[in-house]
């Protein structure tokens, strides 16, 4: 029997057993039917087993799904709760309970609105639907619609005031409602999300966007967004307006924008974009010219920022703004041209230093004249502290504080005359003018123009010096005129005295020769002769003062003169005074009168000794040689002689010194500080030095002493050897013959001349003026051997008379007589044809010698 048969048999046996057990009669059916039935039952049994297993698996899956759904429901980030038809809570998830702060016991069968804390529900204890505003609650209406229609509602946004933890709060909620039908009952699934913060953020963003929009509309800037990969761009309306376009006339892409760029700038712009892409920088900036619709070029400044990058870090998307800076560029160009013009003008001003510096003193501009005036190049000066460069250290802090104060107060700075410093440290006088430049958003800046006053100061100094020289010249001229007047007066007095003294000396001399050597009258005559000779010395001092003294000029060694007179000089000073001699080496000779120089030295030494007084002191006598220029000789108390080599003699003392007023009057005639002085000593010194064409320098300080230096032109020949003294005794005057015409306006001189000439053997003719003398000579010229002619006469003076006599006879022998020296006369008067000269008063032997020389008669 097969397994199948065995199975059926088993089933049959089991069925029969169940029939027997039930007490019912066994069914009466054919065997075939029973077998078929058993077979179907067997199949159904297997199918039921399989179904049971499948249901068990499905139940497990449902339980798993339910658990997963419960977990999702419980842990969902939104608030979820299951409500019945009356809006009572059946179940709520964790988010709902956390938001409301209510536990499970309080939730079940509580109204959702009450649990949420809706103030409308809380106002009425009967719950939702009975508050003042419940009829207008859009969430309540939505629930009613969902229950009625079964259609879910999503995204229901509403605002309400909730009370949580005793505090009310304005919230914005987002609700979604769905109907759930189970067992013929309809429930509601309520999902809530608190979107208060998001709503506030969105509102803030909207406000910001609105502000940005208003700002963009208010400003002239355009806004753009550029997709680097595609090249597409988004432009704000202003982007089109800047170039005169509309969105319809201009494509919003980088390629179109690049085509509008100036051709000269496209290559650089592309390279700049490539460089920016490689650099990884965040911000982009460019300034370029773009073609406007009208055909003009507009300067556009683009500023952007990378807001999105590729995975490799390159820029993917940029946003930014564009600004029309054409006016600024034009202004900058105008400013640049103005600055170039200003720089050209500033650099063309040769002596005006132009520079600018900040309030802290940092130099911003430095023109070429500044380089010249201060010695710093622009490279050395720019960026440096101007106070450290050109302001002297002792006034540096004061200058800095003063300029800061001016800048703070906003007061105009007056022009200032300053003494600044150059690079080498030397001072430079400056006239400085300042202006304070104030620009919005920038610190104050000082603009300065400095005029170099060096040449002006030098000119002013030269002018002052010239004015001082002019005043000194005027003073000297007035003084010279005064002295000249006094000199003329002194010379005139000396001339008249000489005429009188000549008569006295000549007549005394003739009287003494006519008397016997044993005559008692000789003693009186000798005293008269001595007194007359002292009077002659006085007249010679007066002539020396006038510069017209009689000089016997020889080549002289000044050192030798000092050595020969040293003993006499020491005897002339006080015993309490020490005299030091300091002779120079190898002095060149000078052309001078030894006697006159001796008088100069004696006067200077005597005055120095008297200046020392009774206290111990020193008088120094020194000699030397020096080259003198015009500037040095201009300091002379006399008219400045010609520059050249000079031999000097200097007398210095440690005495009381002199005030300036005393120095100025030192050489005035009859001015003296001595009780018994006549005031002619220093006047005579001045006259003698003047007659020698020298110079006098005086330096004196009260209580410190005085130094007087006299200078004589150096001669260009060696000193002549000293004349040897003649041996033997004097001879009697030689006896002359012939006729001499004596011309003088003084009757005494005429008579004395006649007597002297008669003594010498001459016949004498006389005339009291030149006109008379010329008439006599015309008449008797053939008999006249010589003419003795006075220089100063009325009607016709000696010069005119000499000229007239030479017209009569060019060979006429004329001996000129004058109280002035021969040098003075020959330097002042044209005396061509003059045969000889005698200075009054002259004595018989001098007359004899000069006549012998002129007439060629040997003296024995």
HELIX and SHEET records of a PDB file:
HELIX    1   1 UNK A    3  UNK A   22  1                                  20    
HELIX    2   2 UNK A   31  UNK A   75  1                                  45    
HELIX    3   3 UNK A   94  UNK A  100  1                                   7    
HELIX    4   4 UNK A  104  UNK A  107  1                                   4    
HELIX    5   5 UNK A  112  UNK A  116  1                                   5    
HELIX    6   6 UNK A  119  UNK A  123  1                                   5    
HELIX    7   7 UNK A  134  UNK A  136  5                                   3    
HELIX    8   8 UNK A  138  UNK A  149  1                                  12    
HELIX    9   9 UNK A  196  UNK A  218  1                                  23    
HELIX   10  10 UNK A  237  UNK A  241  1                                   5    
HELIX   11  11 UNK A  254  UNK A  259  1                                   6    
HELIX   12  12 UNK A  263  UNK A  279  1                                  17    
HELIX   13  13 UNK A  326  UNK A  348  1                                  23    
HELIX   14  14 UNK A  368  UNK A  374  1                                   7    
HELIX   15  15 UNK A  378  UNK A  381  1                                   4    
HELIX   16  16 UNK A  386  UNK A  390  1                                   5    
HELIX   17  17 UNK A  393  UNK A  409  1                                  17    
HELIX   18  18 UNK A  454  UNK A  514  1                                  61    
HELIX   19  19 UNK A  521  UNK A  546  1                                  26    
HELIX   20  20 UNK A  558  UNK A  564  1                                   7    
HELIX   21  21 UNK A  566  UNK A  572  1                                   7    
HELIX   22  22 UNK A  594  UNK A  612  1                                  19    
HELIX   23  23 UNK A  630  UNK A  633  1                                   4    
HELIX   24  24 UNK A  660  UNK A  664  1                                   5    
HELIX   25  25 UNK A  681  UNK A  691  1                                  11    
HELIX   26  26 UNK A  747  UNK A  759  1                                  13    
HELIX   27  27 UNK A  770  UNK A  780  1                                  11    
HELIX   28  28 UNK A  781  UNK A  783  5                                   3    
HELIX   29  29 UNK A  798  UNK A  808  1                                  11    
HELIX   30  30 UNK A  822  UNK A  828  1                                   7    
HELIX   31  31 UNK A  844  UNK A  855  1                                  12    
SHEET    1   A 5 UNK A  89  UNK A  92  0                                        
SHEET    2   A 5 UNK A  79  UNK A  83 -1                                        
SHEET    3   A 5 UNK A 185  UNK A 194 -1                                        
SHEET    4   A 5 UNK A 167  UNK A 182 -1                                        
SHEET    5   A 5 UNK A 153  UNK A 164 -1                                        
SHEET    1   B 5 UNK A 233  UNK A 235  0                                        
SHEET    2   B 5 UNK A 222  UNK A 227 -1                                        
SHEET    3   B 5 UNK A 315  UNK A 324 -1                                        
SHEET    4   B 5 UNK A 297  UNK A 309 -1                                        
SHEET    5   B 5 UNK A 283  UNK A 291 -1                                        
SHEET    1   C 5 UNK A 363  UNK A 366  0                                        
SHEET    2   C 5 UNK A 352  UNK A 358 -1                                        
SHEET    3   C 5 UNK A 445  UNK A 452 -1                                        
SHEET    4   C 5 UNK A 427  UNK A 437 -1                                        
SHEET    5   C 5 UNK A 416  UNK A 421 -1                                        
SHEET    1   D 2 UNK A 553  UNK A 556  0                                        
SHEET    2   D 2 UNK A 590  UNK A 593 -1                                        
SHEET    1   E 5 UNK A 577  UNK A 582  0                                        
SHEET    2   E 5 UNK A 617  UNK A 628  1                                        
SHEET    3   E 5 UNK A 644  UNK A 653 -1                                        
SHEET    4   E 5 UNK A 705  UNK A 713 -1                                        
SHEET    5   E 5 UNK A 695  UNK A 701 -1                                        
SHEET    1   F 5 UNK A 763  UNK A 767  0                                        
SHEET    2   F 5 UNK A 739  UNK A 743  1                                        
SHEET    3   F 5 UNK A 784  UNK A 790  1                                        
SHEET    4   F 5 UNK A 814  UNK A 818  1                                        
SHEET    5   F 5 UNK A 836  UNK A 839  1                                        
END                                                                             
